[in-house]
Amino acid sequence: MRLLLTSDTHLPRRARRLPDRLLELVADADAVLHAGDWVDTATLDLLQDRSRRLIGVYGNNDGPELRARLPEVARAELGGLRFGVVHETGPAAGRERRCAQRFPDLDVLVFGHSHIPWDTTTPDGRLRLLNPGSPTDRRRQPHHTCMTVRIAQDRSLDVELHHLGPL
């Protein structure tokens, strides 16, 4: 199973459109997980139209229209693993501990908000935390980014961070 992880698209504030490479990865994915801060409903509509399956949540910059269409937390079983999606997880310090306590029923948590790519596992190895960064607003990061995840038959994950280049 192939997944595309993205977050913090912030359209049209940070960019006029999604990067072409991101849309290519959408077409190849069995599911797209978006961890919030869409900002406009057109981006949600676009990804719903182009994705085989879209799992998304709202973020702190999303207004009433997006909040009416999206949950704060989404859960899905994908490739035999229990995934969760949320926008914000708080400060980096203590993140693994907090998320393990808040989401004891998950195998993988996808989150956004910081625009900083993140890939860690809780000390007990039970929960993997993934933040794909942002494809449109790199902030202090060197690249615009997203992630792909391949789930193998044995439920192992092959996670790849993609540098999307300038917009």
ChimeraX attribute file (.defattr): number of C-alpha atoms within 10 A of each C-alpha:
attribute: neighborCount
match mode: 1-to-1
recipient: residues
	/A:1	15
	/A:2	19
	/A:3	23
	/A:4	26
	/A:5	32
	/A:6	27
	/A:7	33
	/A:8	29
	/A:9	25
	/A:10	23
	/A:11	19
	/A:12	15
	/A:13	12
	/A:14	15
	/A:15	14
	/A:16	11
	/A:17	15
	/A:18	17
	/A:19	17
	/A:20	11
	/A:21	15
	/A:22	19
	/A:23	16
	/A:24	11
	/A:25	20
	/A:26	25
	/A:27	16
	/A:28	15
	/A:29	23
	/A:30	17
	/A:31	19
	/A:32	25
	/A:33	30
	/A:34	29
	/A:35	33
	/A:36	31
	/A:37	24
	/A:38	25
	/A:39	23
	/A:40	18
	/A:41	14
	/A:42	12
	/A:43	17
	/A:44	18
	/A:45	10
	/A:46	12
	/A:47	20
	/A:48	15
	/A:49	11
	/A:50	15
	/A:51	20
	/A:52	14
	/A:53	16
	/A:54	19
	/A:55	21
	/A:56	30
	/A:57	26
	/A:58	30
	/A:59	27
	/A:60	15
	/A:61	14
	/A:62	18
	/A:63	15
	/A:64	9
	/A:65	12
	/A:66	20
	/A:67	14
	/A:68	9
	/A:69	12
	/A:70	18
	/A:71	17
	/A:72	16
	/A:73	18
	/A:74	20
	/A:75	18
	/A:76	14
	/A:77	11
	/A:78	15
	/A:79	18
	/A:80	14
	/A:81	15
	/A:82	15
	/A:83	21
	/A:84	24
	/A:85	27
	/A:86	24
	/A:87	25
	/A:88	18
	/A:89	18
	/A:90	12
	/A:91	9
	/A:92	9
	/A:93	8
	/A:94	10
	/A:95	15
	/A:96	19
	/A:97	14
	/A:98	14
	/A:99	18
	/A:100	21
	/A:101	10
	/A:102	11
	/A:103	14
	/A:104	10
	/A:105	14
	/A:106	19
	/A:107	19
	/A:108	20
	/A:109	23
	/A:110	25
	/A:111	31
	/A:112	27
	/A:113	22
	/A:114	21
	/A:115	25
	/A:116	17
	/A:117	20
	/A:118	18
	/A:119	13
	/A:120	13
	/A:121	17
	/A:122	15
	/A:123	11
	/A:124	9
	/A:125	9
	/A:126	13
	/A:127	23
	/A:128	21
	/A:129	19
	/A:130	21
	/A:131	27
	/A:132	31
	/A:133	32
	/A:134	30
	/A:135	30
	/A:136	28
	/A:137	21
	/A:138	19
	/A:139	13
	/A:140	8
	/A:141	13
	/A:142	9
	/A:143	20
	/A:144	23
	/A:145	27
	/A:146	25
	/A:147	25
	/A:148	23
	/A:149	18
	/A:150	18
	/A:151	18
	/A:152	13
	/A:153	10
	/A:154	8
	/A:155	13
	/A:156	12
	/A:157	18
	/A:158	11
	/A:159	16
	/A:160	15
	/A:161	17
	/A:162	18
	/A:163	17
	/A:164	17
	/A:165	13
	/A:166	10
	/A:167	14
